[in-house]
């Protein structure tokens, strides 16, 4: 049974790089579509919203650079 879609959590923890590499390897092996997800913590705190958006963009950048290489 092959996996069609794989969802990997992207964050700023030190374990993110290894988690992403494992997901990439698994997606290649299975011929799967890989999607990265970043969850904005505490979205109800409006004063942190701009900071959260910057962190989300940074996470997206990390995901895209890693997947494209």
WOSULZI-V153295 format. One record per residue. N is the residue number from 1. PSI is psi in whole degrees, -180 to 180 (999 if undefined). Layout:
BEGIN
N,PSI / N,PSI
END
This chain:
BEGIN
1,121 / 2,144 / 3,133 / 4,-40 / 5,139 / 6,131 / 7,125 / 8,135 / 9,126 / 10,130 / 11,-166 / 12,19 / 13,155 / 14,-25 / 15,-7 / 16,-42 / 17,-45 / 18,-36 / 19,-42 / 20,-41 / 21,-42 / 22,-42 / 23,-41 / 24,-47 / 25,-44 / 26,-42 / 27,-41 / 28,-45 / 29,-37 / 30,-11 / 31,38 / 32,161 / 33,130 / 34,129 / 35,133 / 36,143 / 37,135 / 38,127 / 39,124 / 40,116 / 41,140 / 42,58 / 43,-16 / 44,-6 / 45,97 / 46,-28 / 47,-21 / 48,1 / 49,-44 / 50,-39 / 51,-41 / 52,-39 / 53,-39 / 54,-41 / 55,-39 / 56,-42 / 57,-38 / 58,-42 / 59,-41 / 60,-43 / 61,-44 / 62,-46 / 63,-50 / 64,-43 / 65,-41 / 66,-43 / 67,-37 / 68,-18 / 69,999
END
